Amino acid sequence: MDDATFAAAVTEEWQAQIDGARSSGSRDEHSRAMSRLIETAAAEPVLRVLFPWTSMACLSVSHSADWRVWGSEGIPGIVAWGTGFTVLERHGRDVAVLLETDDPAEAVAYLVGWLREHRT
């Protein structure tokens, strides 16, 4: 996939994530937390150039729009737990908690800092 096609796919998927979060964001506490997380992450330019994907209440980003690559890059994800947010790093089957917070902005800022530090 060339850079322009990837950029278009990223933009389209972020919009789909935002639209989905807005439509389900008032259902329950978990949905509201996920909605807050997606809205906060979408406002961050460092994340907006990466492909967003969600699974099992976890927002992750990737340098690829290919689902077979997702999760294999070692980039942490952010899980929305009711009103809390946890930044998790996966190493195979092992999971490390990097941050727990009640503030989605703090979780997003941590992930952005991690990406800058690891230059991914």
Secondary structure, DSSP 4 states (H G I P E B T S, - for coil): --HHHHHHHHHHHHHHHHHHHHHHTTSSHHHHHHHHHHHHHHT-HHHHTSEEEEETTEEEEES-S-TTTTTSS---EEEEETTEEEEEEEETTEEEEEEEES-HHHHHHHHHHHHHHHT-
